[in-house]
Amino acid sequence: MSSTHKPLTGPPTPWRLRGPHHEIAYWSAGDPAGPAVVLLMGNTMPGAFWPADFRGRLVASGLHTTHFDYRDTGASTHGVFTEHPYDLLDLTDDVIALADSLGRERVHLVGLSMGGFIGLLAALRHPGRVAGVTTMMSTGDYTVLLDATLHGRKPRHTTPPPPREDWARAAAGIPADQPYAELLAQSFVLACGSRGGTDLSYWQKQLAVNAPDPARTMAFDHKRAADRTPEAWLNLLPSLIRVEAPTLVVQGEDDPIFPPPNGRMVADAVPGARLLTVPGMGHMLEPAFHDRLATAIAAHVREAENTRAEQS
């Protein structure tokens, strides 16, 4: 795929998927005849945090690309968790409902952080609906993050490793007596890698453009939703041998939240999975990595499509 492409313009009015207690806002771009890719963002984050440049590269490669806002984020319904508590399995089922809304029997799932974990959940729970999975900056055992960041206790499992201690100390040291957007921008900087090239002003701008009122449009409930999930669906490592979907695991060498063994363990557990380790990448999707990642994802999707066609 060429590194040049036509940038995507600003977000059009979203389509809306109606659930029993909520609506999901989603946006699609690209050739409807191309393979369907659904982008799954990380916890608390609206879908707009999939950079337009990155999405544009996927579209330029011929992929029909959809991003969306989880319950309680962005333009989707807010206040859902308080009135109707849900868990990660419910968020996973939302993804399959979105595939139905798109008229797609099978979709390729590309997930970042919590989104990568949801992609693996979908591949296990709905194997006939998932054509392929790309998991980025993620893990196969979500209990480690919950224990470290939600409960402040020793992880119940010894593998994979918890978030790096230097990151945890620095994140805890961010002054809380400042606007929430500024607190977020500082936390994003701490999660970046050594070769991304972004700074505080970059993330301040991203928040101003994509989440101008983050205290309202970014969910505070997704970790609590994860905590409500049955533990058998939080530690997937013993179950990943059952994943049938072609899987690409993208791991940043500098990821402080899900350090490198997280990616290696998922790649080792999923039959036939491929591991792409990116030097200098942390836990944020910085522009320096857009072309490499979009190229790898497009190639992965095309290979999965070709393999399926040969087997038909």
C-alpha positions as CSV (number, residue, x, y, z in Angstrom):
1,M,0.0,0.0,0.0
2,S,1.3,3.4,-0.9
3,S,2.1,5.8,1.9
4,T,0.1,8.5,0.0
5,H,-3.6,8.5,0.2
6,K,-6.6,10.8,0.2
7,P,-7.3,12.0,3.8
8,L,-10.7,11.4,5.2
9,T,-12.8,14.6,5.8
10,G,-14.6,15.4,9.0
11,P,-17.1,13.0,10.4
12,P,-20.5,12.9,8.7
13,T,-23.7,12.4,10.6
14,P,-23.4,8.9,12.2
15,W,-25.6,6.0,11.5
16,R,-27.3,4.6,14.6
17,L,-27.7,1.1,15.8
18,R,-30.6,0.7,18.4
19,G,-30.1,-1.7,21.3
20,P,-32.5,-2.5,24.2
21,H,-31.3,0.4,26.4
22,H,-29.0,2.4,24.1
23,E,-28.0,3.5,20.7
24,I,-24.6,3.0,19.1
25,A,-23.3,5.7,16.8
26,Y,-21.1,4.5,13.9
27,W,-19.5,5.8,10.7
28,S,-18.3,3.9,7.6
29,A,-16.0,4.8,4.7
30,G,-14.6,3.1,1.7
31,D,-15.8,0.7,-1.0
32,P,-18.8,-1.3,0.3
33,A,-17.6,-4.2,-1.9
34,G,-14.3,-4.4,-0.1
35,P,-13.6,-6.5,3.0
36,A,-15.4,-5.2,6.1
37,V,-13.1,-3.9,8.9
38,V,-14.6,-2.8,12.2
39,L,-12.3,-0.7,14.4
40,L,-12.6,-1.3,18.2
41,M,-11.1,1.5,20.4
42,G,-9.7,1.2,23.9
43,N,-11.6,1.7,27.1
44,T,-13.1,5.1,27.8
45,M,-12.3,6.3,24.3
46,P,-14.7,7.4,21.5
47,G,-14.2,6.0,18.1
48,A,-13.0,9.4,16.8
49,F,-9.7,8.6,18.4
50,W,-9.0,6.3,15.5
51,P,-7.0,8.9,13.6
52,A,-8.4,10.0,10.3
53,D,-5.0,9.6,8.7
54,F,-4.8,5.9,9.8
55,R,-8.4,5.2,8.7
56,G,-7.7,6.9,5.4
57,R,-4.8,4.5,4.8
58,L,-7.1,1.5,5.4
59,V,-9.7,2.9,3.1
60,A,-7.1,3.6,0.4
61,S,-6.1,-0.1,0.5
62,G,-9.7,-1.1,-0.5
63,L,-11.1,-1.9,2.9
64,H,-14.6,-0.8,3.9
65,T,-13.8,0.6,7.3
66,T,-16.3,1.3,10.2
67,H,-15.5,2.9,13.6
68,F,-18.1,3.4,16.3
69,D,-18.7,4.7,19.8
70,Y,-19.1,2.2,22.6
71,R,-22.0,2.6,25.0
72,D,-21.4,5.6,27.3
73,T,-18.9,7.3,24.9
74,G,-18.9,9.9,22.1
75,A,-22.2,10.2,20.3
76,S,-23.7,6.9,21.6
77,T,-26.1,6.8,24.6
78,H,-24.7,8.0,27.9
79,G,-25.7,6.9,31.4
80,V,-26.3,3.3,30.3
81,F,-24.0,1.6,32.8
82,T,-25.7,3.3,35.8
83,E,-29.2,2.3,34.8
84,H,-28.4,-1.0,33.0
85,P,-25.0,-2.4,34.0
86,Y,-23.2,-4.3,31.3
87,D,-19.9,-6.2,30.9
88,L,-17.4,-6.9,28.2
89,L,-19.5,-9.7,26.8
90,D,-22.3,-7.2,26.2
91,L,-19.9,-4.8,24.4
92,T,-18.7,-7.8,22.3
93,D,-22.3,-8.6,21.4
94,D,-22.7,-4.9,20.3
95,V,-19.9,-5.5,17.8
96,I,-21.8,-8.5,16.3
97,A,-25.0,-6.4,16.2
98,L,-23.1,-3.8,14.3
99,A,-22.0,-6.4,11.8
100,D,-25.7,-7.2,11.3
101,S,-26.5,-3.6,10.8
102,L,-23.7,-3.4,8.1
103,G,-25.3,-6.4,6.4
104,R,-22.1,-8.4,6.8
105,E,-22.0,-12.1,7.7
106,R,-18.3,-11.8,8.6
107,V,-16.1,-8.9,9.6
108,H,-12.5,-8.3,10.3
109,L,-11.9,-6.8,13.8
110,V,-9.0,-4.4,14.5
111,G,-8.8,-3.6,18.2
112,L,-6.6,-1.3,20.3
113,S,-6.1,-2.1,24.0
114,M,-9.5,-3.1,25.4
115,G,-10.7,-3.2,21.8
116,G,-8.1,-5.9,21.0
117,F,-9.3,-7.9,23.9
118,I,-12.9,-7.6,22.7
119,G,-11.8,-8.8,19.2
120,L,-10.4,-11.9,20.8
121,L,-13.7,-12.3,22.8
122,A,-15.7,-12.0,19.6
123,A,-13.5,-14.6,17.9
124,L,-14.2,-17.1,20.7
125,R,-17.9,-16.3,21.2
126,H,-18.9,-15.8,17.6
127,P,-16.4,-17.7,15.5
128,G,-18.6,-17.8,12.4
129,R,-18.9,-14.0,12.3
130,V,-15.2,-13.0,12.6
131,A,-13.2,-13.2,9.5
132,G,-9.9,-12.1,11.1
133,V,-8.6,-10.3,14.2
134,T,-5.8,-7.7,14.6
135,T,-5.1,-7.0,18.3
136,M,-2.9,-4.0,19.0
137,M,-1.4,-2.9,22.3
138,S,-3.5,-5.4,24.1
139,T,-3.5,-8.6,26.2
140,G,-5.0,-12.0,26.6
141,D,-5.5,-11.6,30.4
142,Y,-7.4,-8.5,31.4
143,T,-7.4,-9.4,35.1
144,V,-3.8,-8.1,35.4
145,L,-4.8,-4.5,34.4
146,L,-7.9,-4.5,36.6
147,D,-6.0,-5.7,39.6
148,A,-3.3,-3.2,39.1
149,T,-5.3,-0.1,38.2
150,L,-8.8,-0.6,39.5
151,H,-8.2,-2.6,42.7
152,G,-4.6,-1.6,43.6
153,R,-3.8,-5.2,44.5
154,K,-1.3,-7.8,43.6
155,P,-2.3,-9.4,40.3
156,R,-4.2,-12.7,40.8
157,H,-2.1,-14.3,38.0
158,T,1.6,-14.1,37.6
159,T,1.6,-13.9,33.8
160,P,1.5,-11.7,31.8
161,P,3.4,-8.9,33.5
162,P,1.5,-5.9,35.0
163,P,1.9,-2.3,33.8
164,R,5.4,-1.0,34.3
165,E,6.1,0.5,37.7
166,D,7.7,3.7,36.4
167,W,4.6,4.4,34.3
168,A,2.3,3.6,37.2
169,R,4.2,6.0,39.5
170,A,4.2,8.7,36.9
171,A,0.5,8.4,36.1
172,A,-0.3,8.5,39.8
173,G,1.7,11.7,40.1
174,I,-0.3,13.7,37.6
175,P,-1.9,16.5,39.6
176,A,-5.6,15.9,39.8
177,D,-6.5,19.6,40.4
178,Q,-6.6,20.6,36.7
179,P,-9.1,20.3,33.9
180,Y,-9.8,16.7,33.0
181,A,-8.7,17.2,29.4
182,E,-5.3,18.4,30.6
183,L,-5.0,15.4,32.9
184,L,-5.8,13.1,30.0
185,A,-3.3,14.7,27.7
186,Q,-0.5,14.3,30.3
187,S,-1.5,10.6,30.8
188,F,-1.4,10.0,27.0
189,V,2.1,11.4,26.8
190,L,3.2,9.0,29.5
191,A,1.8,6.1,27.5
192,C,3.7,7.0,24.3
193,G,6.8,5.2,23.1
194,S,10.3,6.5,22.4
195,R,9.9,6.9,18.6
196,G,6.4,8.3,18.2
197,G,7.5,11.9,18.1
198,T,4.4,13.4,19.7
199,D,4.3,15.8,22.7
200,L,1.8,17.3,25.1
201,S,0.5,19.8,22.5
202,Y,-0.3,17.0,20.0
203,W,-2.5,15.2,22.5
204,Q,-4.1,18.5,23.7
205,K,-5.1,19.2,20.1
206,Q,-6.4,15.6,19.6
207,L,-8.6,16.0,22.6
208,A,-9.8,19.4,21.6
209,V,-10.8,18.1,18.1
210,N,-12.1,14.6,19.0
211,A,-13.4,14.9,22.6
212,P,-13.9,18.6,23.4
213,D,-15.9,17.7,26.5
214,P,-14.1,14.5,27.6
215,A,-15.7,14.4,31.1
216,R,-19.0,13.9,29.4
217,T,-18.1,11.9,26.2
218,M,-15.5,9.4,27.6
219,A,-16.8,6.5,29.6
220,F,-15.7,6.2,33.2
221,D,-17.5,2.9,33.5
222,H,-15.6,0.6,31.1
223,K,-13.2,-0.7,33.8
224,R,-16.2,-1.4,36.0
225,A,-17.9,-3.2,33.1
226,A,-14.8,-5.3,32.7
227,D,-14.8,-6.0,36.4
228,R,-18.3,-7.4,36.1
229,T,-17.2,-9.9,33.4
230,P,-17.0,-13.5,34.5
231,E,-13.3,-14.3,35.2
232,A,-13.4,-17.2,32.6
233,W,-13.9,-14.5,30.0
234,L,-11.3,-12.1,31.5
235,N,-8.3,-14.5,31.3
236,L,-8.5,-15.8,27.7
237,L,-5.0,-17.3,27.5
238,P,-6.2,-20.9,28.3
239,S,-9.0,-20.5,25.6
240,L,-7.1,-18.9,22.8
241,I,-6.2,-22.2,21.3
242,R,-9.8,-22.3,20.1
243,V,-9.5,-19.1,18.0
244,E,-10.1,-20.0,14.4
245,A,-9.9,-16.5,12.9
246,P,-6.5,-15.5,11.3
247,T,-4.9,-13.3,13.9
248,L,-2.3,-10.6,13.8
249,V,-0.8,-9.4,17.1
250,V,0.8,-6.0,17.1
251,Q,3.0,-5.2,20.1
252,G,4.9,-2.0,20.9
253,E,8.3,-2.6,22.4
254,D,7.8,0.4,24.7
255,D,4.2,-0.3,25.8
256,P,4.1,0.5,29.5
257,I,0.6,-0.7,30.1
258,F,0.7,-4.0,28.3
259,P,4.5,-4.7,28.2
260,P,5.9,-6.9,25.4
261,P,5.2,-10.3,26.9
262,N,1.5,-9.6,26.6
263,G,1.7,-9.7,22.8
264,R,4.0,-12.7,22.7
265,M,1.7,-14.7,24.9
266,V,-1.3,-14.1,22.8
267,A,0.6,-14.9,19.6
268,D,1.9,-18.1,21.1
269,A,-1.6,-19.1,22.3
270,V,-3.6,-18.5,19.1
271,P,-3.0,-21.1,16.4
272,G,-1.1,-19.7,13.4
273,A,-1.1,-16.1,14.8
274,R,1.6,-13.7,13.7
275,L,3.4,-11.3,16.0
276,L,4.5,-7.8,14.7
277,T,6.7,-6.1,17.3
278,V,7.2,-2.4,16.6
279,P,10.3,-0.8,18.0
280,G,9.7,2.5,19.8
281,M,5.9,2.2,19.9
282,G,4.1,2.5,23.2
283,H,0.4,2.4,24.0
284,M,-0.8,5.2,21.8
285,L,-1.5,5.2,18.0
286,E,1.0,7.9,17.0
287,P,1.3,9.2,13.4
288,A,4.8,7.8,13.1
289,F,3.4,4.3,13.1
290,H,0.3,4.8,10.9
291,D,1.7,3.7,7.6
292,R,3.5,0.6,8.9
293,L,0.4,-0.6,10.9
294,A,-2.1,0.2,8.2
295,T,0.0,-1.7,5.7
296,A,0.4,-4.7,7.9
297,I,-3.4,-4.8,8.7
298,A,-4.4,-4.5,5.0
299,A,-2.0,-7.3,4.1
300,H,-3.4,-9.4,6.9
301,V,-7.0,-8.8,5.8
302,R,-6.2,-9.6,2.2
303,E,-4.4,-12.8,3.1
304,A,-7.3,-14.0,5.3
305,E,-9.7,-13.2,2.4
306,N,-7.6,-15.1,-0.1
307,T,-7.2,-18.1,2.2
308,R,-11.0,-18.3,2.8
309,A,-11.7,-18.0,-1.0
310,E,-9.3,-20.9,-1.7
311,Q,-11.0,-23.0,1.0
312,S,-14.5,-22.3,-0.3
